[in-house]
Amino acid sequence: MTIILLVFGMACLVKGADWFVEGSSSVARMLKVPSVIIGLTIVALGTSLPEASVSITAGLVGNNELAISNVVGSDIFNTLVVVGASAIITPFIMDKDIVRRDLKINVLVSFILAVFVSINGYLDRFEGLILIALLVVYIGTLIRSALQNRTQEDDAKTLSPFMSIVCIVVGVAAIILGGNLVVDSATNIAKAMGLSDTLIGLTIVSIGTSLPELMTSIVAARKGESGLSLGNAIGSNILNIIFILGVSSALSPIAALTENIIDAWILVVIACFILWMSRKDDQMTRNKGILFVAIYVVYLIYIILR
């Protein structure tokens, strides 16, 4: 039964991502907004809902180390595996706005998180409010960019407003259901194999809650929506920190383990790495995608052995 639920969860993720991308792309065309903006906002927020659910709930019940490790682990997975897998399937050119603006913001918020948890070993309410303030500024910046970069309508298929909303809502529901089923099933299988709760949290939970980003970005890349694909991954990274950890720590201070602090600085290095690569060459080739995934495998081996 556990294996059946795992397979069904994966099916929900795949189909939900397909509906979500279709609805979001239609909304972008109707509003004449670049798909990258939709990727950084609607899609990024929708695919971050599993992380939000896990981390905010963990913060409220006092399981604080899970809140930070889930977000940091998910962000590392998004950068290396989601972007890397998308490039392996369909190489793409990075959107110039993401390179100029969002990759830099990704480095900034990752650095701020690492500094906050390094100063006193936890995220307090004041630091949470600072992150929420950054969220307001970031969303305002995206709205201004969307208004300044209206696009002409293209000939691509556009769903009706009602069907677009239905696809987005049903897609999000299927993604969240699928993510929960995959995480729960995989956790039960891992426990049956004798793996520890800490290792499960650092691997299965963080990877599992990032499956929506992975499936959505892969589907977007296959549909030729590279802007939505990359925007989803980087937008989710930024929102995971300034929205999820911001709200979680504002509600209840979040303690950080030594491993969390180390992983936060690893995240900073990875954020700087993708920014450096994009400034050197804005093409995400299959070779770069393979390199990104290989780096994640090395990181995964490190956290399993430490």
Backbone bond lengths (Angstrom), bond angles and torsions (degrees), N, CA, C in turn:
res aa  C-N    CA-C-N  psi(-1)  N-CA   C-N-CA  omega(-1)  CA-C   N-CA-C  phi
1 M - - - 1.462 - - 1.532 111.31 -
2 T 1.337 116.26 -39.96 1.467 120.16 179.32 1.527 110.72 -61.45
3 I 1.327 116.25 -42.78 1.464 120.76 179.73 1.530 110.48 -66.37
4 I 1.342 117.24 -38.47 1.468 121.19 177.71 1.524 110.45 -62.46
5 L 1.354 116.39 -43.84 1.465 120.56 178.50 1.522 111.00 -64.58
6 L 1.340 117.40 -36.23 1.459 121.53 177.68 1.531 110.56 -62.01
7 V 1.334 116.23 -46.21 1.470 121.51 179.92 1.531 110.37 -65.25
8 F 1.343 116.69 -43.16 1.464 120.81 179.13 1.528 110.65 -63.51
9 G 1.334 116.77 -39.49 1.465 120.86 177.50 1.516 111.94 -61.91
10 M 1.327 116.72 -42.24 1.467 120.64 177.47 1.528 110.79 -62.90
11 A 1.338 116.48 -39.60 1.465 120.36 178.59 1.524 110.81 -63.63
12 C 1.327 116.82 -41.27 1.472 120.97 177.44 1.526 110.85 -62.17
13 L 1.337 116.82 -40.81 1.458 121.16 178.86 1.525 111.37 -61.51
14 V 1.332 115.81 -46.30 1.464 120.44 -177.14 1.526 110.94 -65.21
15 K 1.329 116.90 -50.12 1.466 120.19 -177.15 1.526 110.79 -70.31
16 G 1.337 116.48 -38.94 1.466 119.71 178.46 1.518 111.49 -61.90
17 A 1.322 116.67 -41.37 1.464 121.01 178.42 1.529 110.62 -63.67
18 D 1.324 116.90 -38.85 1.466 121.41 179.21 1.526 110.46 -62.43
19 W 1.330 117.05 -48.05 1.464 121.07 178.68 1.529 111.16 -63.74
20 F 1.334 115.90 -41.97 1.459 121.08 -177.10 1.529 111.22 -62.90
21 V 1.329 116.68 -45.76 1.460 120.75 179.40 1.530 110.49 -64.42
22 E 1.335 116.53 -41.73 1.470 120.50 -179.77 1.529 110.64 -61.89
23 G 1.347 116.71 -46.82 1.459 120.39 179.97 1.511 112.37 -66.05
24 S 1.328 117.14 -42.58 1.469 121.27 -178.75 1.526 111.39 -66.23
25 S 1.332 117.22 -40.19 1.458 121.18 178.75 1.525 110.70 -64.04
26 S 1.334 116.42 -38.59 1.461 120.49 178.37 1.520 111.34 -65.75
27 V 1.335 116.02 -40.63 1.465 120.37 177.50 1.530 110.40 -61.76
28 A 1.327 115.62 -42.34 1.464 120.22 179.20 1.530 110.92 -60.70
29 R 1.336 116.14 -42.54 1.467 119.13 -179.56 1.522 111.69 -69.54
30 M 1.336 116.93 -38.48 1.469 119.92 179.15 1.521 111.60 -64.77
31 L 1.327 116.42 -41.08 1.462 121.20 -178.99 1.520 112.18 -84.41
32 K 1.350 116.48 -3.73 1.464 122.37 -177.63 1.527 111.03 57.49
33 V 1.337 115.06 37.89 1.461 122.19 179.97 1.531 107.93 -106.55
34 P 1.340 118.76 137.48 1.466 120.63 177.74 1.525 110.77 -54.91
35 S 1.325 116.85 140.59 1.463 120.42 -178.00 1.531 111.76 -60.22
36 V 1.343 117.07 -27.15 1.467 119.31 179.63 1.524 111.17 -62.87
37 I 1.347 117.25 -35.25 1.471 120.63 178.41 1.527 110.10 -67.39
38 I 1.341 116.41 -42.54 1.461 120.27 176.21 1.526 110.06 -61.51
39 G 1.347 116.23 -39.48 1.458 120.32 178.60 1.515 112.67 -63.32
40 L 1.343 115.67 -38.36 1.461 120.62 -178.26 1.525 113.01 -76.24
41 T 1.332 117.36 -17.23 1.461 120.60 -175.54 1.522 112.08 -115.35
42 I 1.348 116.76 -82.91 1.466 120.83 -174.52 1.523 111.83 -58.62
43 V 1.345 116.52 -51.44 1.467 120.02 -176.44 1.522 110.89 -68.13
44 A 1.343 117.11 -43.79 1.468 120.73 -179.56 1.527 111.04 -61.67
45 L 1.338 116.10 -43.34 1.465 119.57 -179.74 1.522 110.50 -67.49
46 G 1.343 117.02 -43.14 1.459 120.48 -179.56 1.515 112.89 -61.70
47 T 1.349 116.48 -44.10 1.471 119.31 -178.59 1.528 112.06 -77.25
48 S 1.345 117.33 -11.11 1.471 120.54 176.96 1.529 111.92 -89.78
49 L 1.333 117.25 -3.42 1.464 119.85 -178.00 1.533 113.29 -59.01
50 P 1.355 119.87 -39.72 1.475 118.12 177.24 1.526 112.53 -61.35
51 E 1.354 117.30 -43.03 1.470 120.13 176.69 1.527 110.68 -61.60
52 A 1.345 115.76 -40.82 1.465 119.91 180.00 1.517 110.61 -61.76
53 S 1.327 116.40 -45.63 1.456 121.04 -179.70 1.522 111.46 -61.17
54 V 1.346 116.29 -47.96 1.469 121.02 -178.06 1.526 111.19 -65.63
55 S 1.335 117.41 -48.62 1.461 121.22 -172.27 1.528 112.98 -73.41
56 I 1.338 117.65 -43.62 1.465 119.93 179.97 1.518 110.19 -66.10
57 T 1.334 116.94 -42.27 1.462 120.50 177.13 1.527 110.71 -63.40
58 A 1.334 116.57 -42.71 1.466 120.86 179.27 1.520 110.88 -61.43
59 G 1.340 116.93 -40.54 1.457 120.85 179.04 1.519 111.99 -65.20
60 L 1.331 116.80 -39.19 1.464 120.95 -177.57 1.524 112.13 -70.10
61 V 1.347 116.66 -35.04 1.470 119.51 -177.93 1.513 112.53 -91.26
62 G 1.346 117.08 -0.49 1.459 120.29 175.50 1.502 115.15 91.03
63 N 1.332 118.28 4.47 1.466 120.82 177.19 1.526 107.86 -86.78
64 N 1.339 115.08 63.40 1.459 121.62 -165.47 1.519 114.91 -65.37
65 E 1.326 116.51 -38.70 1.460 118.16 -176.87 1.529 111.89 -62.70
66 L 1.347 116.75 -28.18 1.461 120.45 178.02 1.525 110.47 -68.38
67 A 1.352 117.01 -36.02 1.464 120.88 -178.12 1.523 111.25 -60.74
68 I 1.339 117.42 -46.75 1.467 120.65 -178.09 1.525 111.17 -75.73
69 S 1.335 117.42 -44.44 1.464 119.42 -177.43 1.522 111.22 -64.53
70 N 1.339 117.37 -33.47 1.462 121.07 178.53 1.527 110.88 -64.87
71 V 1.344 116.95 -45.99 1.464 121.02 -178.64 1.529 110.98 -68.70
72 V 1.328 117.22 -48.40 1.467 120.29 -178.55 1.525 110.37 -63.79
73 G 1.340 117.02 -44.10 1.459 120.40 178.48 1.522 111.86 -62.72
74 S 1.329 116.79 -39.32 1.460 120.96 179.08 1.529 111.40 -66.99
75 D 1.338 117.04 -39.75 1.463 120.45 179.89 1.525 111.66 -65.65
76 I 1.328 115.93 -40.53 1.472 119.56 176.76 1.525 110.01 -63.53
77 F 1.333 116.46 -42.55 1.464 121.38 178.40 1.529 110.74 -62.71
78 N 1.337 116.73 -43.89 1.471 120.77 -179.81 1.525 111.23 -58.63
79 T 1.342 115.79 -47.95 1.461 120.25 -175.78 1.517 111.99 -66.30
80 L 1.325 116.83 -45.29 1.458 120.05 -172.91 1.531 113.56 -87.97
81 V 1.322 116.95 -44.70 1.464 119.69 -174.41 1.530 112.69 -91.52
82 V 1.336 116.83 -46.53 1.470 118.96 -178.60 1.530 110.55 -63.51
83 V 1.340 116.62 -51.25 1.470 119.99 178.20 1.523 110.46 -65.91
84 G 1.334 116.73 -42.37 1.457 120.57 -178.73 1.514 112.74 -63.79
85 A 1.343 117.05 -46.36 1.472 120.71 -179.64 1.520 111.21 -64.63
86 S 1.333 117.22 -38.20 1.464 121.05 177.83 1.525 110.53 -61.13
87 A 1.348 116.33 -41.63 1.468 120.79 -179.91 1.524 111.38 -69.01
88 I 1.323 116.96 -36.35 1.468 120.42 178.65 1.526 110.31 -63.61
89 I 1.337 116.27 -42.69 1.467 120.72 -178.83 1.525 111.30 -72.58
90 T 1.342 116.85 -48.80 1.467 121.61 179.90 1.523 109.30 -142.07
91 P 1.337 118.93 100.07 1.471 120.82 177.31 1.537 110.10 -55.02
92 F 1.338 116.46 144.69 1.459 119.63 -177.38 1.514 110.90 -146.17
93 I 1.331 114.90 165.09 1.466 121.66 175.30 1.521 107.94 -98.43
94 M 1.322 117.21 129.26 1.454 121.10 -178.61 1.528 111.02 -64.91
95 D 1.325 115.69 135.01 1.458 120.35 177.79 1.522 110.03 -60.66
96 K 1.326 116.10 135.21 1.476 120.27 -174.72 1.529 111.92 -63.92
97 D 1.344 117.75 -32.05 1.464 120.02 178.89 1.522 111.30 -68.56
98 I 1.342 116.23 -37.64 1.468 119.47 177.89 1.519 110.41 -65.62
99 V 1.345 116.08 -42.84 1.473 120.31 179.19 1.526 110.51 -63.53
100 R 1.339 116.51 -44.78 1.458 121.03 -175.03 1.534 112.88 -75.05
101 R 1.331 117.04 -34.31 1.454 120.33 -171.97 1.526 113.40 -115.00
102 D 1.332 117.73 -60.05 1.462 121.04 -166.82 1.521 114.36 -74.12
103 L 1.334 117.93 -35.88 1.460 119.42 177.02 1.532 110.68 -65.46
104 K 1.338 116.81 -34.24 1.470 120.40 176.51 1.526 110.23 -69.28
105 I 1.345 116.27 -42.21 1.468 120.20 177.81 1.526 110.01 -63.46
106 N 1.332 116.40 -37.36 1.466 121.35 177.84 1.528 110.83 -59.74
107 V 1.340 116.54 -43.37 1.469 121.03 176.85 1.523 109.70 -64.06
108 L 1.336 116.80 -44.60 1.466 121.49 -176.81 1.528 111.99 -61.03
109 V 1.348 117.38 -50.95 1.468 119.17 -176.34 1.527 111.02 -69.99
110 S 1.331 117.64 -32.12 1.470 120.60 176.06 1.524 110.04 -64.82
111 F 1.353 115.94 -42.10 1.466 121.12 179.06 1.532 110.81 -65.34
112 I 1.336 116.43 -42.96 1.472 120.59 179.10 1.531 109.99 -60.71
113 L 1.340 117.17 -43.52 1.471 120.58 178.61 1.526 110.62 -61.30
114 A 1.338 117.00 -45.86 1.465 120.86 -179.06 1.525 111.30 -61.78
115 V 1.338 116.63 -40.57 1.466 121.05 179.01 1.527 110.24 -66.19
116 F 1.339 117.14 -45.74 1.463 121.29 -178.90 1.531 111.67 -57.83
117 V 1.351 117.28 -48.01 1.470 119.41 -176.92 1.525 111.60 -74.76
118 S 1.347 116.67 -21.20 1.472 119.74 179.88 1.522 111.87 -81.28
119 I 1.339 117.63 -29.46 1.468 121.77 -175.38 1.528 111.15 -62.81
120 N 1.345 115.71 -53.43 1.467 117.97 -175.13 1.530 113.80 -131.46
121 G 1.335 116.86 8.00 1.447 119.40 175.75 1.518 115.54 81.98
122 Y 1.323 117.30 11.53 1.465 119.72 176.70 1.524 110.08 -162.49
123 L 1.340 115.15 166.92 1.464 121.74 173.63 1.522 107.07 -102.04
124 D 1.350 117.00 117.17 1.456 118.45 179.36 1.527 110.85 -94.52
125 R 1.334 116.07 179.41 1.471 120.50 -175.55 1.527 111.82 -64.62
126 F 1.340 117.97 -38.20 1.460 120.87 -179.92 1.530 110.72 -63.76
127 E 1.330 115.76 -42.63 1.469 119.49 178.12 1.527 110.65 -65.83
128 G 1.337 116.26 -34.25 1.462 120.15 175.74 1.514 111.51 -63.18
129 L 1.333 116.67 -40.46 1.464 120.76 178.56 1.526 111.19 -66.46
130 I 1.333 116.96 -34.09 1.473 120.55 176.30 1.530 109.62 -63.85
131 L 1.330 116.39 -42.77 1.463 120.38 178.77 1.531 110.83 -63.77
132 I 1.340 116.95 -40.08 1.467 120.55 178.61 1.530 110.44 -65.39
133 A 1.333 116.88 -38.31 1.473 120.39 176.58 1.527 110.63 -61.78
134 L 1.336 116.56 -40.13 1.469 120.79 176.57 1.527 110.59 -63.95
135 L 1.337 116.75 -34.10 1.463 121.08 176.96 1.523 110.87 -61.68
136 V 1.328 116.24 -45.55 1.472 120.89 179.75 1.525 110.48 -61.00
137 V 1.338 116.59 -44.20 1.470 120.96 179.61 1.523 110.43 -63.92
138 Y 1.328 117.02 -42.45 1.468 121.52 -177.95 1.526 111.30 -64.81
139 I 1.328 117.14 -46.85 1.465 120.71 179.40 1.527 109.91 -62.86
140 G 1.344 116.80 -39.80 1.466 120.36 177.46 1.522 111.61 -61.20
141 T 1.339 115.85 -39.83 1.472 120.93 178.15 1.526 111.13 -63.67
142 L 1.330 116.76 -41.46 1.461 120.54 179.61 1.525 111.64 -66.68
143 I 1.335 116.46 -40.30 1.468 120.03 178.89 1.521 110.33 -62.99
144 R 1.325 116.71 -43.74 1.466 120.35 178.75 1.525 110.73 -62.98
145 S 1.331 116.93 -40.33 1.460 120.75 178.86 1.519 110.86 -64.78
146 A 1.347 116.76 -39.55 1.463 120.77 -179.85 1.523 111.13 -63.86
147 L 1.333 116.58 -39.97 1.462 120.68 -179.88 1.523 112.02 -69.08
148 Q 1.328 116.32 -30.61 1.465 120.80 -177.97 1.519 113.17 -84.91
149 N 1.336 116.60 -15.77 1.473 119.90 -174.29 1.513 112.02 -122.89
150 R 1.321 116.63 45.21 1.457 120.19 175.01 1.519 109.60 -62.04
151 T 1.328 116.93 140.57 1.467 121.18 -178.54 1.523 110.37 -109.86
152 Q 1.335 115.07 160.07 1.454 119.99 175.01 1.524 109.14 -76.54
153 E 1.335 116.26 149.76 1.464 119.79 178.37 1.518 110.00 -65.11
154 D 1.331 116.94 140.21 1.456 119.96 176.10 1.524 109.73 -106.85
155 D 1.307 115.90 -177.93 1.460 120.96 -176.15 1.523 112.62 -90.53
156 A 1.327 116.56 3.43 1.462 119.30 -178.73 1.522 110.37 -65.57
157 K 1.315 114.84 154.73 1.461 120.77 -178.73 1.531 110.27 -63.27
158 T 1.336 115.47 129.76 1.455 120.67 178.68 1.518 108.87 -122.37
159 L 1.323 116.81 127.01 1.452 121.22 178.12 1.522 109.75 -75.14
160 S 1.305 116.83 164.21 1.466 120.73 175.14 1.526 108.34 -68.43
161 P 1.349 117.22 158.12 1.472 119.60 178.72 1.531 112.26 -53.82
162 F 1.350 116.91 -42.67 1.467 120.21 -179.13 1.524 111.59 -63.71
163 M 1.345 116.39 -47.38 1.458 120.17 -178.56 1.528 111.40 -67.54
164 S 1.334 116.66 -31.99 1.465 119.86 176.94 1.517 110.68 -62.47
165 I 1.342 115.60 -45.74 1.468 120.54 179.24 1.525 110.09 -65.12
166 V 1.352 116.90 -41.48 1.464 120.59 178.94 1.527 110.47 -60.05
167 C 1.339 116.31 -45.36 1.470 120.45 -179.82 1.525 111.28 -61.79
168 I 1.345 116.71 -41.56 1.463 120.62 -179.34 1.526 110.56 -65.94
169 V 1.347 116.76 -48.05 1.470 121.04 -177.06 1.530 111.19 -65.91
170 V 1.347 116.46 -47.89 1.459 120.09 -179.77 1.530 109.95 -66.06
171 G 1.342 115.79 -38.31 1.461 120.06 178.35 1.519 111.88 -61.44
172 V 1.350 116.91 -46.15 1.464 121.41 178.49 1.525 110.19 -60.96
173 A 1.350 116.33 -44.95 1.466 120.39 -179.20 1.529 110.97 -61.09
174 A 1.342 116.36 -43.44 1.467 120.32 179.87 1.524 111.22 -66.80
175 I 1.346 116.62 -37.70 1.463 121.02 179.18 1.533 110.70 -64.83
176 I 1.339 115.90 -45.78 1.469 119.98 -178.81 1.525 110.21 -66.53
177 L 1.347 116.88 -44.60 1.472 120.40 177.88 1.521 110.05 -60.40
178 G 1.327 116.26 -47.16 1.462 120.16 -179.87 1.508 112.19 -62.43
179 G 1.345 116.91 -42.34 1.463 120.77 178.79 1.517 112.12 -61.31
180 N 1.350 116.29 -43.48 1.464 120.36 179.53 1.527 111.48 -64.64
181 L 1.341 115.89 -42.41 1.463 119.67 179.90 1.528 111.50 -64.41
182 V 1.332 115.41 -41.67 1.466 119.55 -179.40 1.525 110.48 -65.91
183 V 1.347 116.74 -46.43 1.467 120.62 -179.45 1.531 110.87 -62.44
184 D 1.344 117.00 -48.42 1.464 120.62 -178.19 1.532 111.07 -63.22
185 S 1.327 116.31 -45.19 1.467 120.24 -178.44 1.523 111.17 -65.50
186 A 1.332 115.75 -45.48 1.462 119.72 -179.44 1.533 110.83 -64.68
187 T 1.338 116.51 -37.12 1.464 120.65 178.54 1.527 110.69 -64.34
188 N 1.329 116.53 -43.41 1.469 120.24 178.62 1.526 110.99 -62.78
189 I 1.329 116.58 -41.27 1.465 120.50 178.40 1.532 110.18 -64.61
190 A 1.367 116.19 -42.56 1.466 120.82 -179.52 1.527 111.04 -63.84
191 K 1.343 117.02 -41.12 1.465 120.54 179.32 1.525 110.26 -65.51
192 A 1.329 115.72 -37.19 1.463 119.32 178.26 1.521 111.12 -65.19
193 M 1.363 115.24 -24.96 1.468 120.18 178.62 1.522 111.77 -88.91
194 G 1.364 116.67 -2.36 1.451 120.65 175.40 1.516 115.84 89.51
195 L 1.342 118.66 16.94 1.465 120.81 178.81 1.526 110.19 -78.17
196 S 1.341 117.43 148.79 1.466 122.17 -177.77 1.520 111.64 -75.98
197 D 1.351 116.11 158.33 1.466 121.20 178.60 1.522 111.57 -62.13
198 T 1.352 116.67 -38.57 1.465 120.52 -179.24 1.522 111.15 -62.82
199 L 1.321 115.84 -46.24 1.462 120.38 179.85 1.523 110.57 -65.58
200 I 1.330 116.52 -38.57 1.463 120.33 177.61 1.527 110.50 -62.00
201 G 1.347 115.99 -41.63 1.469 120.00 179.87 1.514 112.69 -64.62
202 L 1.335 116.24 -39.98 1.465 120.73 -177.79 1.522 112.99 -74.95
203 T 1.320 116.41 -22.66 1.466 118.85 -176.06 1.524 111.56 -112.11
204 I 1.320 117.39 -70.42 1.463 121.03 -172.70 1.522 112.51 -64.37
205 V 1.350 117.55 -44.84 1.466 119.37 -177.27 1.524 111.65 -66.87
206 S 1.352 116.75 -47.88 1.467 118.97 -178.57 1.526 111.89 -67.40
207 I 1.336 117.03 -39.22 1.471 120.35 177.05 1.523 109.95 -69.75
208 G 1.331 115.69 -43.08 1.467 119.83 -177.95 1.514 112.90 -61.48
209 T 1.337 117.19 -42.04 1.458 119.29 179.70 1.522 112.01 -73.59
210 S 1.341 117.72 -11.40 1.466 121.72 175.83 1.524 112.66 -95.64
211 L 1.328 117.14 -4.23 1.460 119.68 178.84 1.531 112.80 -58.19
212 P 1.368 119.04 -37.76 1.470 117.91 176.67 1.525 112.55 -58.36
213 E 1.351 117.06 -43.40 1.471 119.94 177.37 1.520 110.51 -61.38
214 L 1.333 115.87 -42.78 1.461 120.15 -177.43 1.525 111.00 -63.21
215 M 1.332 116.62 -51.24 1.461 119.99 -177.29 1.525 110.98 -66.44
216 T 1.343 117.12 -41.47 1.465 119.94 -179.77 1.526 111.10 -63.45
217 S 1.328 117.06 -43.30 1.467 120.59 -178.88 1.527 111.69 -68.34
218 I 1.328 117.12 -39.30 1.465 120.22 178.51 1.530 110.47 -64.32
219 V 1.348 115.80 -45.54 1.470 119.51 178.83 1.529 110.27 -62.82
220 A 1.359 116.15 -42.22 1.470 120.08 179.41 1.524 110.75 -62.58
221 A 1.337 117.06 -41.03 1.464 121.01 -179.75 1.530 110.45 -64.38
222 R 1.323 116.66 -41.31 1.469 120.30 179.84 1.520 111.47 -67.65
223 K 1.337 117.31 -28.11 1.459 121.03 178.65 1.535 111.78 -86.53
224 G 1.345 116.81 2.36 1.458 120.08 179.54 1.511 114.19 83.52
225 E 1.342 117.70 9.76 1.469 122.17 179.99 1.525 109.23 -94.94
226 S 1.343 117.30 64.80 1.459 120.83 -176.10 1.531 111.44 -64.97
227 G 1.329 117.08 -33.11 1.460 120.11 178.09 1.509 111.29 -63.97
228 L 1.331 116.04 -42.47 1.461 120.43 177.80 1.519 110.28 -67.40
229 S 1.343 116.84 -37.62 1.459 121.96 -179.11 1.531 111.91 -62.41
230 L 1.333 116.68 -53.68 1.463 120.97 -179.13 1.523 110.77 -69.76
231 G 1.349 116.38 -39.88 1.464 120.13 179.23 1.509 112.02 -60.78
232 N 1.334 116.55 -37.35 1.460 121.27 178.23 1.520 111.12 -61.41
233 A 1.331 117.13 -47.78 1.469 121.43 -176.83 1.527 111.35 -65.85
234 I 1.346 116.99 -51.27 1.462 120.33 -177.36 1.530 110.96 -70.71
235 G 1.343 116.58 -39.12 1.464 119.77 177.69 1.514 111.71 -61.98
236 S 1.330 116.66 -40.27 1.465 120.75 177.70 1.527 111.11 -63.68
237 N 1.341 117.19 -40.37 1.459 121.09 177.29 1.526 111.00 -56.27
238 I 1.336 114.79 -49.23 1.460 120.24 -177.05 1.524 110.96 -65.66
239 L 1.340 116.86 -46.12 1.467 120.91 -178.66 1.525 111.56 -67.28
240 N 1.331 117.36 -34.39 1.471 119.87 177.89 1.523 111.37 -56.47
241 I 1.336 116.22 -38.48 1.462 120.47 -177.25 1.521 111.78 -82.49
242 I 1.351 116.66 -56.00 1.474 118.66 -171.72 1.529 112.94 -79.93
243 F 1.331 117.90 -24.65 1.463 120.37 178.00 1.522 111.38 -94.98
244 I 1.337 116.55 -60.12 1.467 119.55 -173.72 1.524 112.14 -66.53
245 L 1.344 117.56 -54.05 1.468 119.27 179.73 1.524 111.25 -70.87
246 G 1.334 116.78 -29.76 1.464 119.85 176.68 1.518 111.12 -62.07
247 V 1.330 116.74 -51.12 1.465 121.49 179.76 1.527 110.72 -66.53
248 S 1.343 116.69 -43.84 1.469 120.83 -178.26 1.525 111.99 -58.95
249 S 1.344 116.43 -47.63 1.467 119.76 -177.61 1.523 112.00 -75.52
250 A 1.345 118.06 -27.52 1.471 119.87 175.73 1.521 110.18 -67.95
251 L 1.330 117.20 -33.51 1.459 121.38 177.87 1.527 111.55 -75.15
252 S 1.335 116.23 -41.59 1.458 121.38 -178.52 1.520 109.49 -156.65
253 P 1.347 118.72 126.11 1.471 120.78 -179.79 1.529 111.37 -51.27
254 I 1.330 116.16 140.46 1.461 121.68 -175.71 1.524 110.12 -113.28
255 A 1.325 116.65 119.14 1.459 121.03 178.28 1.524 110.06 -76.58
256 A 1.328 116.17 148.99 1.468 121.43 179.67 1.523 109.46 -119.61
257 L 1.313 116.08 130.01 1.453 121.13 174.01 1.529 109.76 -76.16
258 T 1.325 116.63 163.94 1.472 120.26 177.23 1.521 110.80 -57.06
259 E 1.346 115.66 -39.62 1.470 120.00 178.40 1.522 111.41 -62.08
260 N 1.358 116.83 -36.65 1.463 120.35 178.35 1.521 111.47 -62.11
261 I 1.336 116.11 -41.12 1.468 121.05 -179.18 1.530 110.19 -65.47
262 I 1.330 116.28 -43.71 1.470 120.59 178.37 1.530 110.09 -61.54
263 D 1.333 116.25 -46.18 1.466 120.63 -179.08 1.522 111.52 -64.57
264 A 1.337 117.12 -34.33 1.468 120.73 178.72 1.531 110.64 -63.17
265 W 1.338 116.70 -40.74 1.475 119.85 178.02 1.523 111.44 -72.46
266 I 1.345 117.20 -31.62 1.470 120.22 173.63 1.528 109.33 -62.83
267 L 1.345 116.09 -39.96 1.467 120.78 177.10 1.520 111.32 -60.59
268 V 1.342 117.03 -40.36 1.470 121.03 178.09 1.525 110.39 -60.93
269 V 1.333 116.07 -45.13 1.470 120.73 179.75 1.525 110.50 -60.90
270 I 1.338 116.54 -43.52 1.466 120.55 -179.26 1.527 110.83 -66.45
271 A 1.341 117.03 -39.69 1.473 120.91 177.57 1.525 110.53 -62.68
272 C 1.336 116.56 -41.10 1.473 120.76 177.14 1.529 110.63 -66.37
273 F 1.329 116.12 -35.49 1.471 120.98 -178.03 1.528 111.36 -64.14
274 I 1.353 117.26 -46.66 1.464 118.93 -178.69 1.527 110.73 -70.38
275 L 1.341 117.59 -31.80 1.467 120.31 175.62 1.524 109.93 -65.94
276 W 1.340 117.52 -44.47 1.470 121.77 179.43 1.526 110.72 -61.71
277 M 1.336 116.45 -42.99 1.461 120.06 179.95 1.523 111.63 -65.00
278 S 1.335 116.72 -37.37 1.465 120.05 -179.18 1.523 111.51 -70.18
279 R 1.341 116.76 -33.45 1.470 120.19 178.87 1.527 110.49 -73.60
280 K 1.333 115.58 -30.77 1.459 120.43 179.27 1.526 111.07 -74.90
281 D 1.335 116.40 -40.21 1.463 122.06 -179.28 1.526 107.55 -160.50
282 D 1.349 116.91 121.43 1.458 119.94 -175.07 1.528 113.78 -82.13
283 Q 1.313 118.14 4.84 1.463 121.17 178.29 1.527 110.61 -91.17
284 M 1.337 115.61 126.21 1.466 121.00 173.92 1.522 107.49 -96.04
285 T 1.321 115.59 98.20 1.462 121.60 -177.51 1.529 110.19 -88.59
286 R 1.334 115.54 170.50 1.470 119.69 177.16 1.527 111.07 -62.23
287 N 1.328 116.80 -37.62 1.470 119.90 179.45 1.530 110.84 -62.42
288 K 1.340 116.46 -40.85 1.467 119.59 177.35 1.525 110.43 -65.91
289 G 1.331 115.68 -39.57 1.460 119.46 177.97 1.516 111.59 -61.22
290 I 1.321 116.35 -42.59 1.473 121.10 178.04 1.529 109.90 -63.31
291 L 1.357 117.15 -40.22 1.461 121.48 178.44 1.523 110.76 -62.11
292 F 1.327 116.94 -44.15 1.464 121.11 179.95 1.526 110.69 -60.55
293 V 1.327 116.69 -47.47 1.468 120.45 -179.22 1.533 110.63 -64.58
294 A 1.336 116.76 -38.05 1.467 120.87 179.25 1.527 110.80 -64.01
295 I 1.334 117.01 -39.72 1.464 120.81 177.62 1.526 110.08 -62.34
296 Y 1.342 116.12 -39.32 1.465 118.77 179.30 1.529 110.93 -65.56
297 V 1.317 117.24 -38.77 1.470 120.72 178.32 1.529 110.00 -60.54
298 V 1.347 116.69 -41.54 1.464 121.18 177.27 1.533 109.98 -61.93
299 Y 1.342 116.35 -44.72 1.470 120.76 178.55 1.523 110.59 -61.76
300 L 1.343 116.85 -41.75 1.452 121.16 -179.87 1.522 110.79 -62.33
301 I 1.312 117.24 -42.45 1.464 121.30 177.42 1.527 110.08 -61.82
302 Y 1.357 115.40 -40.53 1.475 120.38 179.69 1.534 111.56 -60.65
303 I 1.341 117.54 -47.28 1.465 118.24 -175.91 1.531 111.72 -73.60
304 I 1.326 117.14 -23.42 1.466 119.58 176.30 1.527 110.63 -74.22
305 L 1.340 116.81 -37.46 1.474 121.26 -175.94 1.520 114.19 -85.98
306 R 1.355 117.93 -21.00 1.471 118.11 -173.31 1.525 112.37 -71.37
